[in-house]
Amino acid sequence: MKTTTDPQVLQRAQMWLNGSFDAETKAQIQHLIDTDPTELTDSFYRDLEFGTGGLRGIMGVGTNRINIYTVAMATQGLVNYVKKSFPNVPQISFAVACDSRNNSQKFAEITASVIAANGCKCYLFESMRPTPELSFAIRHLGCQSGVVITASHNPKEYNGYKAYWNDGAQLIEPHDKNVIDEVLKIKGLEDVKMAGNAELIEKIGEELDRVYLDEVKKLSLSPQAIKSQKDLKIVFTPLHGTGIVHVPRLLKEVGFENVVVVEEQAIPSGDFPTIKSPNPEEKAALQMAIDKAKEIGATLVLATDPDADRVGVAIRKDNGEYMLLNGNQTGSVLVYYLLKKWKENNLLTGKEYIAKTIVTSELLKDIADKNGVECFDVLTGFKYIADIIAKNEGKKVFIGGGEESYGYLVGEFVRDKDAVSACLVIAEMAAWAAEQGKTFIDILSDLYMEYGFYKEDLLSLTKKGKAGLEEIQQMMIDLRNNPPKEINGSKVVLIKDYEEQISKNLLTNTTEKIGLPKSNVLQFFTEDGSKITARPSGTEPKIKFYFGVKGTLKSKADFDQTDGVLAQKIDGIVTSMKLK
């Protein structure tokens, strides 16, 4: 044994060696003890934290890793809470799905086994499926809870475990904290029922796929545009993930006949062999798709992340080059199209609304306001949009919405972000534009000319260790106690403090209550239409600053120039706030 290893770490590892773990796990632990004290320490120095979103971590042996045992213990805690919450339901049921990551199927099967061992019914997808379909399945099958095994767009070493409630949404208060409490009570494998009753596990697949896809197809608002533009060239990549299960099939079923899939990335693989990171927010992840688009002259590029809840979009410019849309641009165009078509189709009754997160572009709200549609602002995290939908169910109609981090939802039948339905509506919008002799960038330009050119950016600052965490805390204290009177030469006219739940108008010296849960977030709005948001992480020494600025676009020809001017404006804000 290495003498450099912390005795407590060795003790925790020894408990696994002596416990009822499988032989392969024990062999790996012994190997770490003998050869790699650093990895041993990282694997055992703590328990992997079950947070408000569930588990996410590196795969491997140990208490601080995602493996069949940490997944089983998390599931036992979840099941214990669900059973307490639904004492009068004679047969409690769960739905379980997974993405294409390494070990995802194995972790899904262990999850199902623990659920069944506790006397609960488990609907287990036969193979990988998109996260939004899991959300749909929970409500469609009348389940009390659900789990999807995914680490979203994290690197290949990671996997994760996301828990859902009976409304098909990720856990929010009080359920998130209560589940965490139950998981913390699980001290070891002796607290877990592992051997499942196979009769309580029902495999699901095509039958539920069909119901889900039929619901998605009902979202179409311009079927005639698809019919007239059926040859529109679209390149799609699932980035080795679950998007391949539904997106090409869906686009073909609604009438698109020229969808080209990036074949090298159509093969499901947890190694993500053709990309550094399976994140559609990163240009490199879309490069193969863009190269294919250039080769065939495609109008549109769509890329879904491994669990197909987020989508990246690239559009062809007049010069044949491709422009990547950011999450705010895609969300704005999506909402613009939805509201325009709802209005044209006489679907607006005055009870409709959209929703966005507080760090998402104000352009979405401007579009909603102009169309007489209510806009809800919620805290960052799609579960809060789902909560708004649940609270308004039966009273108001959710048209669509999203967040700046490439997550969108159209319609109410799913309660999490859904890249499958987003791909349909975005492709249809491209066809609708083409029917009018316009390109996607024409629509974006029209939008900016009508509402103003909005540009957003993000700066993430990481400080090291305990001192870094304290420095970030002090930054928030200073911003709260001594807020800037002006930013980049423009007067601050409104401050929103989500910790204090107060919105203060500095022009009228009046305050309003913010009706959202407490969150350590500050927002500053300036006279020239800029919005600056400060949002620290609650768990690591990191703080994010979101910037939104606004300018005037006089013509499409001025697009690039105006974009450059606004980029300089953001640089000016960063400098004026001394963030670099």
N, C-alpha and C positions, 0 to 999 in steps of 0.2 A: 504494500500500500504506500501511496505517496504521503509523506509526512506534511506536505504543504497544504493538504486538504483540510478544510474546517471540520472539526470533530462532529459538529451538529449535522453537517452535510453527510458525513460518513454514516452517522447514526440513521439518518432518514433513508439513505441508500440501503443500509443493512436491513431495515424493516421490509423493504421490497424483496431483498434477497431471501429473507426468512418467511415472507408472506406467501399467499396462494396465487402467485403470479406465474405465467407460463414460462417454460424453460428458455425460450428464445429471449424473452425480456430479461430474465436473470443473467443469461450469458452476456448480453449487451451491457448490463450494469457492471458485471465483474470486469469486463473489458475496459470500461471507463475508469473504474477504481484502479486498475493495473497500469493504464497507459495515458489517461487524459484527465488530470485533476481539474482543469479549467472547464471542460465540458461537463464533467460530473457535478461541479459546483453550480453551473448554470442550470443543470437539469433538476437539481434537488434542493436548492437553497430556499425555495418557497413553494407554496401551492400556486398553480396557475389560477389567476384571478377570474372568477365568474363575475363579469361586469353587467351593466344595464343592457348591453347588447348580446350577452352570452359569453362564449369563450372565443379567444383567438390567440394562436401561438404557433411556435415551431413544433413540427412533429418529431417525436422521439420518445425514449424511455424517461420516466421520472415524473415527479410531482409538478414540475413547472413546464411540462410538455403536453402537447395534444397526443393522446394515445387511447387505446380502447378502454383503459381503466379510468382515466380522467373524464372521458366521455360518459362512461357508465355511471360514475359518481355524480356528474352533473345531471344526468337523466334521472337518477333516483331522487335528487333534490327537487327537480322540476315536477316529477310525478307526485311526490309527497304534497307539494303545494297545490297542484291541480285537484287532487283528491279531497283536500281540505276545502277548496273553493267551490266544489260542486258536489256537496254531500247528498243531494237528492236526485242526481243523475244515475239511473240504474246501470248503464254501461258507458263509462267514460271512454272517449276515443281520442286518438292523436293521428296526425298525418306526418309522415317523415319523407324527406327528399334529400338529394345530394347533388353536388356538381361533379366536374370531371377530374378533380384533384386526386393525387395519389392518396390512397386509403379512404377516400370519401365513402365509397360503397361499403367498406368494412365498418366504418364508424356509424353509418346509417343502420346497418344490420344489428350492431350492438345496441344502438339506441332503441330499435324496435324490440329487441329481445328483453331489455330491462322493462320497457313499457308493458309488454305482455306478461312478464314475470310478476308484475304487480296487479294483474287481473284486468288490465285495460286493453281495449281494442287498438290495434295499430294498422293504419292504412300505409303501407310502404310502397313507394314507387319502385317499379321493377328495375329501373336503371336511371341514369342521371336525368334531371329535369330542371328547368329554370326556376329560380326562387319565386317569381310571381305566380307560377302555377301551384306552388305549395301554398301560398297565401289564398289562392282561389279554392284549392281543395279543402282547406279547413272549413270555410263557410259552406261550400257546396255539400260536403259530407256531414255537416253538423258536428264537427269535432270541437272539443274543449280547448285543445292546444295543438301545437305542431312544432317541428324542428326541421331546419335545413342545415346540412353539413356543407359549409363553404367558408372560404376566407376571402371571398369577393375578388379583388384585384391585387391582393398581396403576392409577394414572390412565391416561387414553387415550394419553398421549405415550410410554408405555413398551411394551416388548415383552421377551420373555425366551426362554431356551433351556435346557430341563431335560434332563439326560442320565440314562439308566437302564441298569442292568446286566441280566444274563440271568435274574435272579430276578424281574424286573418291578419292582424297587425303585430308588429314586434311589441314586446312588453313595454308599458309605460307605468308610471306610478298609479297605484301602490304595488302593482304586481311585480315590477322589476326588482324593487328592493326586497319584497317578501320572498321571491324565488332565490335571491342571493342568500338570504338568511337560512333558507332550507338547505341550500347547497353547502353552506358552511357547517351545517350540522353533520354532514356526511364525513366521518373521520377516516374511513378506510373501506376496503372491499367487503368487510364483514357487515357493513351497513347497506350493502347493495344486493338486490335480488337480480341475479344475472341470468339464470336459466329460464328462458321464456317459454310460455305455452304457445307452441307453433299454431294452434288452432285460432289464436287471437290475432295472428298476423295475416293480413289480407294484402296480396300484391295488387297494385293498381297500375294502369298504364294507358293504353290507347283509348279506352272508353272515356276516361276522364280528359285525356288530351282533346278528344273530339268536342266535348262540351265546352272546354276552355276556349279552343280556337273558334268555335261558333260564336261565342260571346265577343271575342276580339273582333271578328268580322263585322259584327253589328255596329262597330264604331265608325265604319266607313261613311263619309259624308259626301264624297264625290265619285260614286261608282262610274259615272259617265266619263269622268276625266281619265280614270284608269283604262276604261275601254278604248278611248280615243288615243291614249298614249301607252298602249300595252307593250310597245317595243322600247320604251324608255330603258336605257342601259343603267343597271344598278349593280354595283360590286358590294358583296357582303362577306365579312369575315367574322366567325365566332371566336377567334383567338383561342382555338383549341378547347372551347367550352361548350356550354349547354345550348347556346343560341342555334347551333346546327340542328337541334331536334325540331324546332318549330318555325324559325324565321323564313328559310327558303321555301318551305312547304306553304306557309301562310301567304307569302307574296305571290306564289304561283296560283294558289286557290282563288285569290281576289282578282287575278287577271294579268299580273305582270309576267310577261313571257321572256324577258331578257335579263334575268337575274344571274349574275356570274359569281360563283362562290370561289374564294381563294382556297384552292384544294389543299395546299400544304398546311393551312391552318384549320381545315375542316375536320381533321383527325383529332378526336378528343384525347388530350394528354395532360396529365398533371405536371409534366416536365416543361411544358410550354416551349418546345424546342426551337421555334423560329423567332422568338421574341425574348427580350431581356425582362420585360415586365408585362403582364397581361392587363394593362390599364389603358382603357380607351381615351383617357385624358392626355396620354403621352403620345407625341407625334410619332415616335419610333414604333409604337405598337401598330399604327395604321400604315406604315411605310409600304409593306407588301401589297396591301389593298390599293393604295394610291398608285403604285407602279402598275398594277393590273388595270386600274381605271385609265391611266394614261395610254396604255397599250390598246385599249378597246374604245377609248373616247367616251367613257361613262359619264353620266350626268351627276350621279350621286354615289357616295361611299358610306356604308353603314358598318359599324364594328361594335359587337356586344362583348361585355366582359365575361369571365368564366361562368358566373351564375345567371347571366342574362337579365340583370336588373338595371344595368346602365348601358347607354349607347353613345358612341362617338360618331360624329358626322363630318364628312368632308364634301365640299361642293366644287364643281368646276367653274372657274372664272372665264371671262371672255377670251383671255389670252391662252387658254388651254391648261393653265396651272391649276392646282387644287388648293383651296383654302379650308383649313380646319376651323370649324365653328367651335367656340367655347360653350360651356354649359348654359350660360346666360343667353347667348344668341339662339341656340337651338330651342331653349325653353320659351323665349319670346316669340319666335316664329311659330312654334307649335300653338301657343295660346292665341296668337293673332289669327292663325288659320281656323282654329276651332271656333272662336267667337264670330268670325266673319261668316263661316258656313252655318253656324247655328242661327245667326240673324237672317241670312239669305233664305234658309229653309223654314223660317218662321217657328223656330223651336224655343225662342226665349219668351218666358212667361213672367219674369221678374223674381223668380225663386232660385235662379241659378247662381253659382259662384265658382271661383277658382281659388287655389291656395298656393302659396309659395313660402319659402323660409326667409327669415329676416336678413340673411346675407345674400339673397338672390336679387337680381336686378329690379329696380323700381319700375322698369319699363313694363313688366307684366302687370303691375297695378295700374299704370297709366292706360294700358290697352283695355283693361277691365272697366275702369272708370268711364272711359269714352263710350263704351258699349252698354253702360248701365248694368254691369254685372259686378256683384260683390267680390272683393278680394280679401282673403284671410291671410294674415302674416303669422307664421308660427316659428318656434325655435328650430335651430338646425337639427335635422334628423327627420327622416321620412315618417317615422312613427307618429310624429305630431300632426302631419297632414292626414294620416289615417284616423287619428283621434277626432279631428274636425269633421271628417266624413261620417264617423260613427255618431257623433253628437247631433249632426244635422240629418241623419237618415230618416226618410219619411216626411221631412219638412222642407228641405231644400235639395237641389240637384247639383252634384259636383260634376263640372264639365271636364276639368283637367287642371294640371299644375305641375310643379316640380321644384328642383333645387339646382343650384349652380354647379354641383358636382356630378352632372350628367345623368341625374335620375329624374324620370318623368312618369306621370300616370294619367291615363285618359279613361274616364268612366269610373264607376264605383265597385265593380264586381271583384276587383283585386284591391288589396289594402296595403300594398307596398309598391315601390317603384317597379315599372314593368317595361323592359326594353323590347319585348315582343310586340306589344300593342304600339309602342312608340315608333318602332320601325315601320309598321303599317301606315300610321298617320303621316309620318315624315315622307315616306315614299309617295303616298297619295298626294301630299301637298306639292311635291316636285312635279307630279303629273298634272295637277291643277294649274300650276304655274306655266308648264309647257303648253297646255291647251290654250292659254292666253298669249302664247308667243313669248313668254318670259322665262328667265332662268331663276334658280333659287336665290342667286345674289341680287337679282332685280327685286324680288320680294323683300329681302333684307333691306335693300336701299330704300324701297318704298316705305317700309316700316320706320326707318330712321328719318326720312324726310317728313313723315307725318307726325312722329312723336318726339323727335330729337335723337341724335346719335349717342347711344349709351355705350360706354366702354368700362369693363371691369378687369381688375387684376387682384392677385393675392400675394402677400408676402408672409412667409412663415419663418419665425425666428426661433432657433433652438439655443438654449443656454445650458451649460453643463452642470450636472449634479445638484446638490442641495442649494449651493450658492446661486445657481442659475434659477432654480424655482423661486427662491426668495427675491431675486432681481425682478422676475416677471410679476410676482405679487406686488412689489413696490411700484412697478410701472402702472399697474391697474389702480393702486391707491392714489398715485400722483394724478393720473388722468381723471379720477373721480373727484378728488379734492380740489385740484387746480386745472379744470378743463380749459382747453385752448379757446381763446376768444375769436381767433381767426386761424384758418388753415390755408396755406398757400395763397395768402392775400385775400381770401374770401371769408366774410363774417360767418361765424357759427350761429345758426338761427334756431336749431332744435337739438336737444340732447335726450337720448333714450337710455335709461339705466335699467337693465333687466334684472339686476340684483336687487335694486331698491323698488323695482316695478313702477318707475315714475318716468313720464315723458314731459320734459320741460321746454316750453316755447319761450325762447329768449326775447322775441320781438314783443310779445304781449305780457311776458312775465307771468304766465299761467302754467299750471301743471295738470296732467291727466294721469289716471291710473292705467298701467299696462296690464291687461287681463291675461297674462301668460305665466306659466310657472317661473319661479326664480331661476336665474342663470347669470353667471358672472360674465356679462357681455355689456359693452358700452358702444353706443352709436352716436356719431356726430354728423349733422346735416348742415351744409353751408348754403349761403345765399345763391351761389352759382349752380346749385343742383348736385353738388358732390355729396357722397355718403361714405363715411369711414367707419368701419366696425373693428373693434378690438375684442378678441375672443381667446382667452388662454385655455390650454388643456387642463383638465382637472386631475390628470394622472402623471403627466411628464412635464419637464421644464421646456415647454414650447408655447408660443403665443402666435396666433394668426391675425393679420391685419387684412381686411377685405376693403378694396377701394372701388368706388363707382363714380364715374364722372360723366358729364353730359355736354354735348356740343350741338352745333347746327349743321345739317347736311343739306346743301342747296341742290346738288345734283349727283347722280350716280358717278359721274366723272370725278367728283371730289372725294370719293369714298376713301381711297388710300391716304390721301393728304390729311383728311379730317381724322382718320384713325391715328396717324402719326402725331398730330397735334395733341390729341387726347392722351396718347401714351406719354408725351412730355409732361402733360398736366399731372398725371399720376406720379411721375418722377418728382415733380415739384412738391407734391403732397408728402411723399416719403422724405424728401430733404427737409421740408419745413417742420415735420414732426420728429426729425432727428432719429429716424429709424435705421439709417445706414451710415 
